[in-house]
Amino acid sequence: MRLKTNKTKMYKLVSEFILIPVTLKKTGYKKMYRSTSYVLEWYDDQGNKGRAYLAAVMGSPLLSIETGEIGERFTERKVHRLEINDLIERDMIEFKHDVKTA
């Protein structure tokens, strides 16, 4: 079992915890190299920025949301522990079945 998502699913998940001041098209999304972690970033016209990081830590899915002003460090960070059943309903969990045949 591992995390899987795309930009739209990540945007919808993060928007349940914080008001994202920009549209989906104005956000940046990337999958971390050699990992099943994902990042969603945004910048608005008022000089604010935000970043959401979705990862599994010791088998527990966590969503970290950081906000701040452009040109400065992130000033606020909140970490949310997510329920696996909720992520399964959102189709954000991939089940891998390793079946070896003899």
HELIX and SHEET records of a PDB file:
HELIX    1   1 LYS A    7  SER A   15  1                                   9    
HELIX    2   2 LEU A   24  LYS A   26  5                                   3    
HELIX    3   3 ILE A   84  GLU A   89  1                                   6    
SHEET    1   A 2 ARG A   2  LEU A   3  0                                        
SHEET    2   A 2 ILE A  93  GLU A  94 -1                                        
SHEET    1   B 5 THR A  27  LYS A  31  0                                        
SHEET    2   B 5 TYR A  38  TYR A  43 -1                                        
SHEET    3   B 5 ASN A  48  VAL A  57 -1                                        
SHEET    4   B 5 SER A  60  GLU A  69 -1                                        
SHEET    5   B 5 PHE A  74  ARG A  81 -1                                        
END                                                                             
